């Protein structure tokens, strides 16, 4: 899976998302401008020691991202989308794009991609969820649909292994 952040603004969110990507084997794509530098302490702190293992690519802008990923099947996560994230059917190499924290994905991009625009249901008064939480919710649904392929499915206590 591929997680794409369009102009992320908050380093801690990006750090948390990077950690989630490492834990799930997802690739992270960052589209500039970024609201921070990738070497900032906040991003490394949120990503903990996972950041060094992250498969991350940075793009100059949205057009650069599209040009360098021709034929990519992209889902656009937005509070303005017509379908829920659970209605989508995800494939192994899909991209899930999230907009910046303060404004989301520009409406012209959403209008061009209505068929793959998805949202997380919320109560009417809520504007949005935290970006890193949103990424985790949608990414884990995509992975669930793929039977969590390549992920460890059982935990182990120090002196005990769970039986199936």
N, C-alpha and C positions, 0 to 999 in steps of 0.2 A: 504494500500500500504506500501511497505518497500523500503527505500532508503538505499543503501549500498555504503560506501566510502572506497575504497581500498587504504590504506596508505596515507590519506590526509596530506598535508603539511602546509597549511595556516590556522591558527586558525580563522580568520575572516570569511573565506569561510564556515568552519564547523559551526560556530555560526549562520551565515545567513541561512544555510541549516537546522539547528536545529529549527530555528524560523519558517521556511516554513513547516517543518514536524509537529510542534505543531499546526499551523494554518489549516493544512489539515487532521490531524489525522493520519499521516503516522508515522511509526516507523523508527528510524535511527539506522543503524548498522555500526560500525566503525571497520575496520580491521587494526591491528597494523602491522608495526610500525607507530605511529602517529608522525608528525613533530612538536608536541607541547604537553603540558600537558593539561588535561581537566579542570584543575582549573585555567588556565591562564586568566588574565583580558580580553585579546582580544577576546577570545571565548565567554565569558560571556557578554561583551559589544555588540558584534554583535548579539548575541541571545537575548539580552535585558533581560527582566524579564520572558521570555518564557522558558529559559533553565531548570528551576526547574520543568516544566510540561512535559518535553521531555521524551518519551519512547526510551531509548538508550541502546544498547548492544555493548560491546567491545569484539573483538576476537583476539586471539594471532597471527593468520595469515589466509591466504585464505583457507587453508585446514581445520583449526578449524571452520571457518565460514560454509564451506560445510558440515562438520561432524555434526554440531549443527543445521543445517537446511535441513535435508534430504528431498528429493523430491521437494525442492523449485524450482519454475519456475523463472528463472533469465534472465533478459534482460541486455545486456552488452553495455553501451553507450560509443562510441568511434568515433573519426573522421575517423577511418579506416574501419568502418562497411559497409556491403553491402546494407543495407536497411535504410530508414529513420524512425525516431521515430513515424511518423504519419502512417506508413504502418503496424506497429505492432498492435495487438489486445490484450489489457491488461485486466486482471482479478483482482478482489478485493485484493487478497493476494499475488500478484506478487512482485518480487524483481527487482529493477532497480539498477544496479551496475555501479559506476563511478570510474575511476582511479585517481591516484594522479595528481596534477596540472602540475608537470614538465614532466611527461612521459606517462600519461594515463594508460590504462590497458595493461599488457604485451601481446605481440603478440601470445605467445603460448596459453594463455587463450582464446584469440579471435578466433584463429584457431579451438580450440576445441568446440567453441560455435557460429559458424557462423550463424546458423539458428535464433538465438535470439540476434545477435549483431545489434545495431541500431546507427544511427548518426543523428545529426542536420545539415541540409543543410546550407552551407556557400559559399561565393565567394571563388574562387580558391586561392587567396593570403592569406586568413585568416587561421592561424594555429588552433585556437580553441577559444571558448567562455570562459568566466569566469565560474568556476565550479558551483558556487551557482546559476548563471543564467541558466546554462544548466540543473541543477536539477529541477528548477522551470518550465522550458519549458516542459520537458518530463513528470514530475509528473502531471502537470495540463492537459496535453493531456490524460494521463491515467485516471484521475478523470473525465474529460469531457466525455470520452467513457462510464463511469459508471453513467452518468447524475448527477455528483457532489453529489452522495449519501452522506447523513449525513452532508452536508455543507450548511451553510446559503446562500440562493440564492438571497435575496433582502436586500438592505440597508435601513436605517431609518434616516431621518433628525430629528432634535430635535422636531419639531412641525408638522411633516408630515410623512405619511406612503405611499409608492408607491403603486399604484393600478395596478393590473394585468389585 
